[in-house]
Amino acid sequence: MSDMSQEPQSVAEGDDAPKPEPIRFYGTSWVDHSRMYTLRRFGLGLAAVSLAALGILVLRLAYSGLYIADSAAWLTMLLVVAFAICSSVAFTRTWSSYKRPVPGDEHAFRSIKAIGFIGILLAYGIRSGMEAPGEGLRRAHYDEATDLYRRRTSKRSGNPARRRKRGGGRG
């Protein structure tokens, strides 16, 4: 797994050049789609959907256990509704976190996401079909930082004779 920590060759050279932020399970291979990026994306997406299916099976067994124990109908329905709502909220928040920065109140939703783990796994699996989860957001930040770095270095490395002189009141 040491290949995930390697960084791709950046177009911009220098110590202060922007470095891509690694994504869990992908490292920085998302920048140039190297090191079996597509295979890894497919495998992780399939694993996430498989784990969601396994989670659904476990919840089905829990539901059967409540039915066998002859629990009250309202308790059984409450359990089903709670898992459905928590899964949908977890899916929505996870999906949106791949498109835009996560708000600061994300820690308040940890318990909802723990209960709605199926929604998180499904969001990860579906997003892996399009790109590495979080790649679009990180790519936008990295491209912006790279463009800024290039503009900054092109101003410094240009021909000094062509630079506009800033007149101190002289016109």
N, C-alpha and C positions, 0 to 999 in steps of 0.2 A: 504494500500500500504506500510505499514511499514515493511512487510516481505521482500521487495526488498532491504532494506538497511542492512539486516542481512548478516554477512559474514560467509561463510562455514568454518568448522573446517579445519585448515591447517595441513598438515602432519608435517611440521616444526613448532616447538614451539619456543616461544621467542618474545621479543619485536621488535627485528630487522628482524624478518622473513618477507619475501615478502608478500604483500597483493595483491589480484587480483584487477585489475582495473574494476570498474563497467561499464556495457553497458546500455545505455538508454533503458528503458522498461524491462530490464532483471536483473538489479542489478548485483550481483555476482553469480546468479544461473547458469550461463553458466559453472562454474568450475565443478560442480558435477551434473548438469542437474536436480536440485531439484526445488521445489516450482512451479509445473506446467509449467516447462520450455517448454516442447513439445507443450502443449496446447497454451501457450502464443506465441510461435513461429508461429504456424499455424494461430492463430487469427490475429496476426500482419501482416503476409504475405498476408492473405486474405483481410484484411483492406487496405493494400497498393495497391493491385491490383484493388480493388473496387474503391478506390479514383482515380487511374489512369484512369479507365473506365469512371468515372464521369468527370474527366478533359478532356478526349477525347470528351465527349458529349458537354461540354461547348465550346470547340474549334470548334466543328461542328456547334453549334448555332452561334458562331461568324462568321464563314465562310458563313453561310446562310444569316446572316445580311449583310455582304458585297455584296453578290449576289443580295439580294433584293434591296439594295441601288444602284444597278447598278454601282458599282465601276469598275475602270479600271481592265482589265484582268491581267495586270502586277502586280498590287497591290495585288490582290487576290493570285496570284502565289508566290509573294514575301513573303506573310504571311505564306503560307503553307510551303515553303522551309525553312524559318527562324525557324519555330517551329520544323520541321523535323531535321534540322541540330543541333539546340540547344538541342533537346531531345536526339539525338544520342551521342553528346559530353557529356551531363550530365550523361547519362547511363554509358558510358565508364569510365569516371572519378570516378563515384561513385562505380562502380563494382571493379575497380582497387584499390580503397582506402580500400576495405575490405581485400585485399590480401597483400598489402605492405604499408609502411608509406606514408602519404600524403606529397607531396612536399610543400615547403614554399610558392609557388606562387598560392596557392589555392584561396586566396582572389580575385585574378584577374578574376576568373571564376564564381563569385557569380551571376552576372547578367545573364550569360549564363545558369547557373543552375536554376535561377528563371524562365526564359522563358521555359526551358526544364524540368519543374517539372515532366512531365510524365515519362521521362527517369529515374529520381531519384526514383520515386515510383515503377516503374517496376523492377529496380535493387534491391531495398529493398525487394520487394515481392518475386522475384525469389531467392534471397540469403537466405531468411527466410526458403525456402524449404530445404536448405542444412544444415544451421547452423544459429545461431544468427548473424546478420550482424556485422562483425568485430571480431567475436569470434576467428577465426583462428589466426589472427594477435596478439590478446591479449593473447591467449593461448601459442603461441610461446614465447612471452616475459615473461609470468608468469612461464612457465616451465624452461626457461633459468635462471631466477632469483632464482627459487626454487632449481635447481641443483647447482648453484653457492653457495647458502646459505648452502645446505647440505654438499658440499665439504669443505666449510670454517669451519662449526661447527664440522665435523668429524675429521678434523685436530686438532682442539682445545680439543676435548673430548677424544682423543685416549690415550693409555697407554704411559706415558712419557718415560718408559724404552725402548719401541720399536721404538721411534723416531730416525731418522738418526741424528747423530751429525754432525754439520757443523764444520769442522776443520778449524782453522785459520792459514792454512799453514802447519799444521802437517799432515803427510802422513803416 
